[in-house]
Amino acid sequence: MLMTDATHPVSIVGVQFLNARPLLAGLEAGITAPFPYRFATAEPSACADRLAAGEAVAGLVPMAALAGMPGFRALCGLGVAARQEVRSVLLVSKVPLAQVGTLAAHTASRTSVALARLLLAQRWGVRPRIVPSRPPLEAMFATADAAVIIGDPALAICGRTGLLEVDLAGAWVEWTGLPFVFAVWGVADAAPAGLAPVLERSFAFARERWEELLPRWAWEHDVGLDDTREYLEDTLTYRLGDDERAGAQEFLRRTAEAGLLPFRDEVWLDA
C-alpha cells in the first residue's frame, strides 16, 4: 500500500518540452489534491526511468517506454498525440533514407527512435546501427548518417536544415491512417485513488487560462506566439479517443513484431 502523508508525498513527473505544457499547467501551479504530492519535470526518457526506479508513481512517459514497464499502465483520456505532421519529431538525413547506415538517436526519446527504426526498416529496407546522441544536429551528424531529434530542439530546426527531413508523425499517419500517440500518463498500479481526477484538473487549469498561459509558454520555450498557438491548438491532440488508442496499440504491435519493443497487450488503465 502506497504511503501518502506529509513525509511521503506522491511524486509526479512531467515532460519539460512545450508540447506537454497544457497537461502540466495545474500541477505546475500547485492545484490541490486529496493527497500531498511533489511535481518535477524531465526529458521523456528520464520520466520513464524515474517511474521504473520507483521514484514516482505517475509520469508523462513515452508510449514506447510503457511497453517495458510492468506495474504501470496508461491512463485513458489524456496524452500527447497527433493526426498530422508535428514539426517536433524529426528524422533528418544527410543521405537517401535507403542508404542510412548509422542513426543518431536523441537520448531524450524512446518512442520516436522506435518509430524511426520501424519506418526505416519497413518502408525503406534499412536497419541502421544506433548511436546514442544529443543535439545540436551538427554533433549528432559527427557520428551518423541520420538523426532523430525531438521536442523543442526539433521545432527550432524544422524546415531549416537544408537536408532531408521526415516528420515522423506525418509518416506514421500516412502509413497507417491512424493517429500517433507520443506520450501518455503512466500510472503505477499502487497509485492513490483520486490521481486521475487531479491529472484531468491539471489540464482543465490550462484550458481555463489559455490566453494567459500561451504567451508565457512561447517566451519560455523561445517559440513565436503564433507558432505556439498553432502547435498547441491545431497540431497536437491531448484527448485520447478510440482512434488514438487504436493508433497506440498498432504501434506497440508493429514494433513488437519487428523486435524493437516487448509486446504488451493490456497497457490501458480503463477509468
N, C-alpha and C positions, 0 to 999 in steps of 0.2 A: 504494500500500500504506500503510495507516494505521500511523504510528509509535506504539508503546505502551511507552515506557520511563519512568523516573522523572521525566524532564523533559518528557515528553509524555503525561500520564495521559489515559485515556479520560474524556470528560465526559458525564455522565448528568444529565438534568433531570427533575424530577417536579412534579406539581401540588400547590399549597400548601393545597388545601381538605381538609376532613375526609374526604370520600369516597375520597380517594386514599391515606390513611394506611396501610391494610393492605398495599398493594402496595409501599410505600416503606420499610417498617419496617426491613428488613435493611440497605438502603442507608444509611439514616439512622444506623444503629448501626455502620456500617463493616465489614460482613461481608467476609471475604476473597474475593478473585477471582484468576483466573490472569493478571491484568494490573493495573497501577496505575490507579486511577480517582479522579475527584472527583465529588461529588454536590451538587446545589443544587436549590432549589425556586423556582417562579414561578407566575404565573397561567397558565391553559391556553393562551391565545393567545401569551403570551410564551415558553412552552416550544416551541411550533411555530416561532416566529421565531428562536429560538436554533439549532434544528436547521437551518432553511433558510439561516441565515447561516454554517453550518459551525462553530458554536461548541460543538456537542455531536453525538455520534454516536447517541444514543438518548434518547428522552424520552417521557413520558406525554402524548400530544398529542390534541387534539380530532379526532374522526373526520373532520369536515369539512375540517380543515386538511390532512390527509394526502392528500386528493384532489388538491391542487395542489402536491404536494411530490415531484417526480421524484427518484429516487435514494434514497427511503425507502419502506419497506413496513411493514405492521402485523404484529407478531409474534403468531402464533396462540396461543391458550390463555389469555392474561391481558388484562384490561382492566376498565373500569368500565361496567356495563350494568344494565338494569332490565327487569322484566316487569310493572311496575305503577307507580302513582304514586310519586314520589320526594321531593316537597316541596322539593327543592333546585334545581329548574329550572322557573321560573315565567314565565308571561305574565300580567301584571297590567294591567287596563284600566279607565280611567275611563268609557268609553263602550261600547255594544254592539259586539261584535267586527266586525260587518258595517259599522261606521262608523269604524273605526280609520284615520286618515289619516296619522299620524306614529307611528313606533315608535322608542323609545329603546332602543338596543342596548348591553347591557353589554359593554364593550370587552374584558373577560376571556374572552369566549366567541366561538366561531365556529360550532360545531355547533348549539348551542341557538338562536342567532339564525337560522341557516339553516332549522332545523326550524320555528321560529315563522313565518318568512316563507312556508315551504311550506304550513303548515297554514292560515294566514290567506288565502293565495291560493286553495287548492284546496278548503277546507272553508267559508270564509266570503266568498270572492269579492273580497277586497281586497288591494291591493299598496301598503302604506304607504311613505311616504318614511322612510328610515332615518337616525336621528340618533345618532351615537356618544355614549355617555354612561357614567356610573358611578354606583353607589349613593352616597348613600341614595336611596330611592324618590322622596322629595319633590323632589330635584334633577332626577331623570330626568323627572318629570312636568312640570317647568317648561317643557319644550320639546316634549312629546309627549303623544299621547292614551293610549298604552300603553307598557309597558316589558317587556323581557326581563331577568330578574335571575337569577343562578345562584350555586351554591356556598353557602358559609356565610351570606352576606347574605340569600339566599333562604330558607334554613332559619329564620333569625331572624324573618322576617315572615310566613311561610306561615300562612294562616288568620287573620291579624290585621289585614289591610289595610282590611277593610270594603268592598273593591272586588271587581270580577270577577276571579277568579283561575283560570287554566288551568294544570294540571300538564302540562307538555309531554310528559313520558314517558308519562303515562297516556293523553293524547290520541293519541299515536303508536300505542300498543298497541291502543287501541280502534279506530283507523282501519285498521290493517294486520293485527292479530293476531300481530305479531312483536315480539320484544324490541327495545329501543333501546340502541345502544352509544354512549356518550358519549365515551369516551377509550380509546385503545389505546397499546401500546408501539410507537412509531415508531422503526424501526431503520434506520440507514444501510446501504447495500449494502457499504460499506467497513468496517463494524463488525467488531471482532475476533472470532475463533472463541471460543466459550465464554461469550458475553454472555447468551444465552437462559437457560442454567442459573443464572447469577447473579441474573437477574430472578426466576426461579422460587424461588430460595432466599431472596430478599428477602421474598416473600410467605409462604413457609413459616416464616420467622422470626416473623412476626406471628401466624400460627396457633398456633405453639408457645407463645407468650407472651400469648395473647389476654386473659386475665383480668387480667394485669398491665398491659397497654397500654391497655385500654379506659378506665379512669378518667383516665389521663393525657391521652388524646386528648380526652375530654369536657371536661376542665378547660382545655386549651389552646385549644379552639375554642368555649368558653363554651356548651356544649350539655349538657343534663341527661344523667346516666349512662344512665337507662332509654331515653331518646330516642336516644342514641348507639348503644346496643346494638341497638335495633330497626332503626335506619337501616343500620348496617353488616352486621348478621346477616340481617335479613329483607327489607329493601327492595332492597338492591343485590346484584348478582352480579359476581363477579370472575373466574369461569371462563367463558370464551367457548366455547360449544359450537356445534353446527351451526345451531341456531336463532338465536343471537346473530350468527353470521357471516352468515346469510341476512338478518337484520334490517339489519345494517350495509350490506350490498350493495344492499338495496332502498332504503335511504335515499340512497345515492350515486346510484342510478339515477333516483329521483324528483326529487332536487334538480338533477341534470344536465338532465333533460327540462324542468324548469321554468326553466332558465337561471340557477340560483343558484350552482352549483358546476361546475367542469370534471369530465367523466366520467372515471373511472379504473377499469378492469376488474381489472387484476392488482394488487390492493392488498395481498394477504396474502403473508407470508413463511412458506411451509409448512415446518414443522420436520421 
